[in-house]
């Protein structure tokens, strides 16, 4: 057996042998049973995930960025997570960026061979201007995708914080990355189809990394999405409800604060809770790099001056 096929994610799963002859119900039950083990695999990596969050927060507090690098499923999951952060947390699209082997076409088509180009991985992150202020997360179920390794090696030379996500122990990425997040999900339902359990683990880890970092950076208020972009009717209704719950304001007061703030929920919350003008609220957010809690702490006003208090 070669070194590559000895990896757990490439082995044949004894629990799903004969699945080709099963009924639909039996197949989905088998898949569900395997999926149930993913959360346990991720749980074992929580200390490493926590360290990675700290590294990402340090980078962003230093005006750095977060880069995800992956190929195939890993790259598409990375692109999904990066794309969802601006509308959820009000961040710039530049703050978190996905770099996928094969480029934009690889988001919807298989670009075979792109993942084997180690030098291209380095060139692609170099083109983004990766520096010591940034954090770079390499994502590879096997732990050995050349494109990802090349990107991480370049980032390491630039003294970026480097983080690796894999589902296999003792693989090349764990030797390259400063922080290794290993989620041993084991053999897949369909041999080698790491879009399944390994991909699910990657999605869970990426959710944790980005969400925890945004919480630490003050892009939420308590557990409310205070940075959500109000771009459609559903989100406008959700935003108004969140703002009312977070501030205790009436519908009229919350609506007025949103209008004054230019429909920025974070600024509207500061207006409601402190009585600050829209200009002051936005200045406070600029001064604190968008950290809602810190912005609120900086103002010396109190709830008596808030719009909700005066009506």
N, C-alpha and C positions, 0 to 999 in steps of 0.2 A: 504494500500500500504506500502511495506517495505521501509526502508531507502534506500536500494540499488536500487530498481526499481524507486524510486522517482527522481533519478539523471537524468538530462536532456538528456544525451546521451543514456539512456535506455528507454526513453519514445517513444510511437508510434507517428510517424510523420503524422499530419492530412493532410499535403499537398501531401502525396504520397499514401493515402488510395486508394485501387482499382488498384494499379499499376500492379498487376498480370494479369489484363485483357487488359492492354494497348498494343499498337503497339510498335515496336522497336523504331520508331522515337519519340513517346510520352515518352517512358521510358528514352531514353538518354536525352531528353529535361528536364525531371523532375530531373534527376541526375545533369545535368548541372546547373539548377536553384539553387539546394541546394548547389552545390560546389561554386557558386558565392558568397555565404555568408561567406566562410571560411576566405578570406582575411580580411574582416571586423572584424571578431572575433580575428584574429591575430593582427590587428592594435591596438586594445584596450590594448594589452599586450606589446606594444613596450617599455614603460618605464621599465617594469620588465625585458624584454629581454636585454635592454641596461645595466641594473645593472648586469645581469648574464654575459654578455660579459666582463665587467670590472673585475668581480671576476675570470673568466677564464684566462684573460690576466695576472692578478696578480699572479695566480698560475703558469702559464707557465714562466713568467719572473723570478720566484723563482725556476726554474728548476723542477716544478711540472708537473703533467700530468692531462689530462681530461678523466674522465670515464663516459660513458653513461650506464645506467642500465635500462633494460626493459624486458617485457615478450611478446611473440606472435608478433603481428604486430609492437608494439613499439620497441621490441628488434631487429627485423629485420631492421627497419628503422634506428635504432642506428648503427647497423653493417654496413649498406650501407654508412652512412655518414662518419664513422670512416675509412672505407676502401678506400674512394675516396680522403682523404686528402693527403696521401703521394705522389701519382702521380700528384696531382694538385698543391701542395704547397712545395713539396720537404721535407716534414717532416718525422721524424722517425715513423715507425708503432707503437712504444711504446708511442708516445706523446698523441695520442687519441685512447682509447680502448673501445670496446663495450663489455658489460657483459650481456648475455641473459639467462633468466631462461631456464633450460634444456640443456644448453651448445651448442656445435657446431651442434648437430643433430637438434636442434630447429630452425636453420636457414632455413632448407628445409622441416621439418616435424613438425606437431603439437605435442608438448610434453605436453599433458594435465596433469594438476595437478601441474606442476612445478611452476606455478606462485603463488600457494597458500603456498609455503614453505618460510616463513619469515626468519627462521634461515639459510636456504641455501643462501638467498640473502646476509646476513651478511658474511657467510663463503666465498662466491665467491669473494666479494670485499676485504675481509681480505687476501685471497690468492694472490691478486694482489699487496699487500703491500701498500694499500691506507694509506696516512698520511696527516698531517696538510698542507703539501705543495700542495696537489692535489685539484681538483674540481670534484665533483661527481654530475651528472645530472640524476635524476630519471624520467622516462617517463611512464605515465600511464593515459590512457584516462579517466578511472573511478575515478582516484585519490586515489584508495584504494587497489591496487594490493599488497598483502603481501610481495612477493619477493622483490619488489622495495622498499617498506617501510623498510624492514629489512636491505637492503643495505644502504639506506640513514641514518638510525638510527646508524648503525655502523660507517659510514663516519662522522657523527656528533660527535660521541664520540671521534673520532680521530682528531677532529677539522678541518676537511676538509671543504672547501666551499661547501655547499649543495644547489642544485637547483632542483625544481620540475616542471614538465610540465604536465598539465592536461587540460581536457576540461570541468571540472565540478567545480563549486564554492563550497567553504566550505567543502572540503573533507580532509581526513587524511594527504595527502601529503602536503597540504598547511600549516599544523600545524608542520610538521617535517622539511621541507625545510626552509633554511634561505631566499631564494628568490623563490617566487612562480610565475610561468608563467601560467596564466589561459586563455585559448582560448575557450570561451563558444560557441561551434559549434552547440549545440542543438541536437534534435532527428535526427537519421540517415534516409536515404531513406528506407533502410531495417532495421527494428527495432533492435537496439543493435549491428549492424554491424559497429563497430568503426574503422574498417580498411578503412572506407570511409572518411567522413568529418573530424573526429577526427584525423585519420591517415594523411590526407593531411595537417592539421594544424601542426601536429608534424613534418612532413617533412619540412614545411616552417620554423618553429622555429629552427630546427637543422641546416638547411642551414644558417640561420642568425647567430646563435651562432658561428659556426665554421668559416664561411667566415669572419664575422666581427672581430673575434679574430685573424685570420691570417692576415687581413689587418692591424690591430693595431700592430701586431708583426713584420710588415715589410716584410711579405712573398709575397707581390706584389709590383710592381713598378708602381705608378699611378694606372691604372686599368688593367695592364697587368699581366698575369700569369707568373711571372718571375721564378717561382720555378717548373714549369711543367716538368715532367720526359719525356725525348725524347726517348720513348721505341718502337715506330713504325714509319713507313713512314709518316703517317698523322701528328703525333705529331712532328716529326723532321721538317716537312715543316712549321707547325704552329709555332714552336719555333723559327725557322729562321726568319719568318715574324715578329713575336713579337719583336725579338731582333733588327731587322732593324728599325722598327717603334720607339722603345723606345730609341734607341741610335742615329738614323740618319745615321747609317753606311751602306756601300754598301754590296751587297751579298758576295763579296769576303772577306771583312773585318769581317763581322759577322761570316762567315764560319770559318775563321782562328781563331777568338776569341773562338768560340765553341770548336774547336780542341784543342787549348792551355789549355782551362779550363777543359778538360775531359768531354765536353758536359754538363757542368753545366751552365745553363742559367744565374743564378744570378752572378756567377763569371765572365762569359763572358761579362755581361753588365758592370761590374766594370772595366774590362780590356778596353772595348771600350770607356767608358766615362772618364776614368782617366789616361789611359796609364800604369796602374799598371801591373806587371807581374802576371802570373797565381798564383804563390805562394803567392804574396802579396794580391791578391784579395781574395784568400781562407782564408788567415790569418785574413783579415779584417772582413770577414763573421763569422769566429770563434769567434773573439773578441767581435762582436756585437750580438752573438747568432742568426745569420742568418738574421738580420735586414738590408735589402738592403739600405734603406735611411740612416741609421746611418753609415753603412760601407762607403757609398759614401761621407758622411760629414767628415769622419775621414781622408780621403786622402787629401793631400795638392796639389796634381797635378790638372791640369785643362785640358780642352778639347784640348789645343794645343798639349798636349803630348799623346793624344789618338791615337790608331791605325787608326781609321777612318780619323784623321786629316793628318796623314803622308802617308796613303795608303800602 
